[in-house]
């Protein structure tokens, strides 16, 4: 069984589930999903710049309304549960948790504790952070000790 730590910031779409569950062909995959609420991972200005870069001006204007802190936990729990159910429906083992603090430290401890084979970071593009190598995938490559794959999430 191949074990992947999957870092997400929104619920997995059907396309995302198919993508991550077929990465290793017919080999069985077990997922440990770490959900980082989007409002907690970058400041409003950086998220708005990403939205503008993607041509989504309406979303850029709504960034100030993004839930943060404790208010973001309930929607994150729901998104995590939806994602876990989708992975299980695809025939994979899946467990997970919402991360409130220090996502990279948590990722490292989960990788070590589970003896994971890889980390998959599945997020929307974050151009500013990626340019400066401050996104989760870039930072995780120097911290977790297993291969890190950066994938862009799909929208439905």
C-alpha positions as YAML, in Angstrom:
chain: A
units: angstrom
residues:
- id: 1
  name: UNK
  ca: [0.00, 0.00, 0.00]
- id: 2
  name: UNK
  ca: [1.36, 3.39, -1.05]
- id: 3
  name: UNK
  ca: [0.82, 6.15, 1.53]
- id: 4
  name: UNK
  ca: [0.39, 9.78, 0.44]
- id: 5
  name: UNK
  ca: [0.05, 12.80, 2.67]
- id: 6
  name: UNK
  ca: [-2.33, 15.10, 0.78]
- id: 7
  name: UNK
  ca: [-2.35, 18.80, 1.70]
- id: 8
  name: UNK
  ca: [-5.48, 20.65, 0.51]
- id: 9
  name: UNK
  ca: [-7.15, 24.01, 1.09]
- id: 10
  name: UNK
  ca: [-10.63, 23.32, -0.32]
- id: 11
  name: UNK
  ca: [-12.82, 20.27, -0.92]
- id: 12
  name: UNK
  ca: [-11.58, 17.86, -3.56]
- id: 13
  name: UNK
  ca: [-13.50, 17.93, -6.82]
- id: 14
  name: UNK
  ca: [-14.31, 14.75, -8.75]
- id: 15
  name: UNK
  ca: [-11.46, 15.59, -11.13]
- id: 16
  name: UNK
  ca: [-9.04, 16.04, -8.21]
- id: 17
  name: UNK
  ca: [-10.06, 12.69, -6.73]
- id: 18
  name: UNK
  ca: [-9.58, 10.89, -10.04]
- id: 19
  name: UNK
  ca: [-6.23, 12.61, -10.54]
- id: 20
  name: UNK
  ca: [-4.70, 11.77, -7.15]
- id: 21
  name: UNK
  ca: [-6.13, 8.25, -6.98]
- id: 22
  name: UNK
  ca: [-4.72, 7.26, -10.36]
- id: 23
  name: UNK
  ca: [-1.20, 8.67, -9.96]
- id: 24
  name: UNK
  ca: [0.20, 5.26, -9.07]
- id: 25
  name: UNK
  ca: [-1.70, 3.09, -11.52]
- id: 26
  name: UNK
  ca: [-3.29, 0.02, -9.99]
- id: 27
  name: UNK
  ca: [-1.30, 0.17, -6.75]
- id: 28
  name: UNK
  ca: [-3.46, 0.66, -3.65]
- id: 29
  name: UNK
  ca: [-3.19, 4.12, -2.12]
- id: 30
  name: UNK
  ca: [-3.85, 5.32, 1.39]
- id: 31
  name: UNK
  ca: [-4.30, 9.05, 1.99]
- id: 32
  name: UNK
  ca: [-3.70, 11.16, 5.05]
- id: 33
  name: UNK
  ca: [-5.41, 14.44, 4.21]
- id: 34
  name: UNK
  ca: [-4.31, 17.65, 5.89]
- id: 35
  name: UNK
  ca: [-6.79, 20.49, 5.39]
- id: 36
  name: UNK
  ca: [-5.41, 23.99, 5.78]
- id: 37
  name: UNK
  ca: [-8.20, 26.57, 5.71]
- id: 38
  name: UNK
  ca: [-7.51, 28.93, 2.80]
- id: 39
  name: UNK
  ca: [-8.07, 32.05, 4.87]
- id: 40
  name: UNK
  ca: [-5.24, 31.08, 7.19]
- id: 41
  name: UNK
  ca: [-2.53, 30.29, 4.65]
- id: 42
  name: UNK
  ca: [-1.76, 33.69, 3.13]
- id: 43
  name: UNK
  ca: [-2.72, 37.26, 3.65]
- id: 44
  name: UNK
  ca: [-5.58, 38.91, 1.79]
- id: 45
  name: UNK
  ca: [-3.33, 40.91, -0.54]
- id: 46
  name: UNK
  ca: [-1.43, 37.85, -1.79]
- id: 47
  name: UNK
  ca: [-4.67, 35.94, -2.38]
- id: 48
  name: UNK
  ca: [-6.11, 38.90, -4.28]
- id: 49
  name: UNK
  ca: [-2.98, 39.15, -6.46]
- id: 50
  name: UNK
  ca: [-3.34, 35.46, -7.28]
- id: 51
  name: UNK
  ca: [-6.98, 36.00, -8.24]
- id: 52
  name: UNK
  ca: [-6.08, 38.94, -10.49]
- id: 53
  name: UNK
  ca: [-3.30, 36.90, -12.12]
- id: 54
  name: UNK
  ca: [-5.88, 34.20, -12.89]
- id: 55
  name: UNK
  ca: [-8.21, 36.83, -14.37]
- id: 56
  name: UNK
  ca: [-10.80, 36.38, -11.64]
- id: 57
  name: UNK
  ca: [-11.44, 39.98, -10.58]
- id: 58
  name: UNK
  ca: [-14.70, 39.15, -8.80]
- id: 59
  name: UNK
  ca: [-12.91, 36.64, -6.59]
- id: 60
  name: UNK
  ca: [-10.19, 39.21, -5.83]
- id: 61
  name: UNK
  ca: [-12.85, 41.60, -4.57]
- id: 62
  name: UNK
  ca: [-14.31, 38.88, -2.31]
- id: 63
  name: UNK
  ca: [-10.99, 37.99, -0.65]
- id: 64
  name: UNK
  ca: [-11.67, 40.33, 2.24]
- id: 65
  name: UNK
  ca: [-14.73, 38.19, 3.07]
- id: 66
  name: UNK
  ca: [-12.70, 34.96, 3.37]
- id: 67
  name: UNK
  ca: [-13.19, 33.37, 6.77]
- id: 68
  name: UNK
  ca: [-10.12, 33.30, 8.98]
- id: 69
  name: UNK
  ca: [-9.09, 31.96, 12.35]
- id: 70
  name: UNK
  ca: [-11.70, 30.07, 14.38]
- id: 71
  name: UNK
  ca: [-14.45, 31.10, 11.93]
- id: 72
  name: UNK
  ca: [-12.73, 29.08, 9.19]
- id: 73
  name: UNK
  ca: [-12.66, 25.83, 11.17]
- id: 74
  name: UNK
  ca: [-16.26, 24.63, 10.66]
- id: 75
  name: UNK
  ca: [-16.20, 25.06, 6.85]
- id: 76
  name: UNK
  ca: [-12.76, 23.40, 6.79]
- id: 77
  name: UNK
  ca: [-14.08, 20.41, 8.76]
- id: 78
  name: UNK
  ca: [-16.94, 20.07, 6.26]
- id: 79
  name: UNK
  ca: [-14.55, 20.33, 3.29]
- id: 80
  name: UNK
  ca: [-12.29, 17.71, 4.84]
- id: 81
  name: UNK
  ca: [-15.17, 15.27, 5.42]
- id: 82
  name: UNK
  ca: [-16.43, 15.72, 1.84]
- id: 83
  name: UNK
  ca: [-12.92, 15.04, 0.55]
- id: 84
  name: UNK
  ca: [-12.42, 11.97, 2.72]
- id: 85
  name: UNK
  ca: [-15.75, 10.52, 1.60]
- id: 86
  name: UNK
  ca: [-14.84, 11.10, -2.05]
- id: 87
  name: UNK
  ca: [-11.47, 9.35, -1.64]
- id: 88
  name: UNK
  ca: [-13.11, 6.41, 0.14]
- id: 89
  name: UNK
  ca: [-15.77, 6.17, -2.58]
- id: 90
  name: UNK
  ca: [-12.91, 5.88, -5.08]
- id: 91
  name: UNK
  ca: [-11.66, 2.81, -3.17]
- id: 92
  name: UNK
  ca: [-8.87, 4.39, -1.13]
- id: 93
  name: UNK
  ca: [-8.21, 4.41, 2.58]
- id: 94
  name: UNK
  ca: [-8.44, 7.99, 3.81]
- id: 95
  name: UNK
  ca: [-8.12, 9.76, 7.14]
- id: 96
  name: UNK
  ca: [-7.43, 13.40, 7.84]
- id: 97
  name: UNK
  ca: [-7.52, 16.45, 10.01]
- id: 98
  name: UNK
  ca: [-7.82, 20.22, 9.84]
- id: 99
  name: UNK
  ca: [-4.56, 22.00, 10.61]
- id: 100
  name: UNK
  ca: [-4.78, 25.12, 12.71]
- id: 101
  name: UNK
  ca: [-1.11, 25.92, 13.30]
- id: 102
  name: UNK
  ca: [2.25, 25.32, 11.65]
- id: 103
  name: UNK
  ca: [1.17, 23.25, 8.63]
- id: 104
  name: UNK
  ca: [4.70, 22.29, 7.62]
- id: 105
  name: UNK
  ca: [5.59, 21.07, 11.10]
- id: 106
  name: UNK
  ca: [2.41, 19.01, 11.15]
- id: 107
  name: UNK
  ca: [3.13, 17.67, 7.66]
- id: 108
  name: UNK
  ca: [6.61, 16.58, 8.73]
- id: 109
  name: UNK
  ca: [5.33, 14.81, 11.85]
- id: 110
  name: UNK
  ca: [2.59, 13.04, 9.86]
- id: 111
  name: UNK
  ca: [5.09, 11.91, 7.21]
- id: 112
  name: UNK
  ca: [7.43, 10.57, 9.88]
- id: 113
  name: UNK
  ca: [4.68, 8.99, 11.99]
- id: 114
  name: UNK
  ca: [2.99, 7.26, 9.07]
- id: 115
  name: UNK
  ca: [6.16, 6.48, 7.13]
- id: 116
  name: UNK
  ca: [4.47, 8.11, 4.11]
- id: 117
  name: UNK
  ca: [5.93, 7.58, 0.68]
- id: 118
  name: UNK
  ca: [5.19, 11.06, -0.66]
- id: 119
  name: UNK
  ca: [3.49, 14.39, -0.09]
- id: 120
  name: UNK
  ca: [1.02, 15.82, -2.58]
- id: 121
  name: UNK
  ca: [0.23, 19.52, -2.26]
- id: 122
  name: UNK
  ca: [-3.02, 20.17, -4.13]
- id: 123
  name: UNK
  ca: [-3.92, 23.85, -4.08]
- id: 124
  name: UNK
  ca: [-5.02, 26.69, -6.30]
- id: 125
  name: UNK
  ca: [-2.11, 28.53, -7.91]
- id: 126
  name: UNK
  ca: [-0.37, 30.96, -5.56]
- id: 127
  name: UNK
  ca: [1.82, 32.87, -7.97]
- id: 128
  name: UNK
  ca: [3.51, 35.29, -5.59]
- id: 129
  name: UNK
  ca: [4.43, 32.57, -3.10]
- id: 130
  name: UNK
  ca: [5.51, 30.17, -5.85]
- id: 131
  name: UNK
  ca: [7.69, 32.82, -7.48]
- id: 132
  name: UNK
  ca: [9.55, 33.32, -4.21]
- id: 133
  name: UNK
  ca: [9.44, 29.58, -3.36]
- id: 134
  name: UNK
  ca: [7.38, 30.28, -0.25]
- id: 135
  name: UNK
  ca: [4.46, 28.01, -1.20]
- id: 136
  name: UNK
  ca: [3.81, 24.81, 0.74]
- id: 137
  name: UNK
  ca: [5.34, 22.49, -1.84]
- id: 138
  name: UNK
  ca: [8.58, 24.44, -2.15]
- id: 139
  name: UNK
  ca: [8.98, 24.73, 1.60]
- id: 140
  name: UNK
  ca: [7.98, 21.10, 2.23]
- id: 141
  name: UNK
  ca: [10.67, 19.82, -0.17]
- id: 142
  name: UNK
  ca: [13.29, 21.02, 2.32]
- id: 143
  name: UNK
  ca: [11.53, 19.69, 5.38]
- id: 144
  name: UNK
  ca: [9.68, 16.37, 5.01]
- id: 145
  name: UNK
  ca: [12.29, 13.96, 3.62]
- id: 146
  name: UNK
  ca: [10.06, 12.35, 0.96]
- id: 147
  name: UNK
  ca: [9.19, 13.40, -2.61]
- id: 148
  name: UNK
  ca: [6.78, 16.34, -2.81]
- id: 149
  name: UNK
  ca: [4.44, 16.71, -5.77]
- id: 150
  name: UNK
  ca: [2.78, 20.07, -6.47]
- id: 151
  name: UNK
  ca: [-0.58, 19.83, -8.27]
- id: 152
  name: UNK
  ca: [-3.15, 22.49, -9.07]
- id: 153
  name: UNK
  ca: [-6.67, 21.90, -7.78]
- id: 154
  name: UNK
  ca: [-9.61, 21.94, -10.18]
- id: 155
  name: UNK
  ca: [-12.80, 23.93, -9.81]
- id: 156
  name: UNK
  ca: [-16.31, 22.65, -10.33]
...
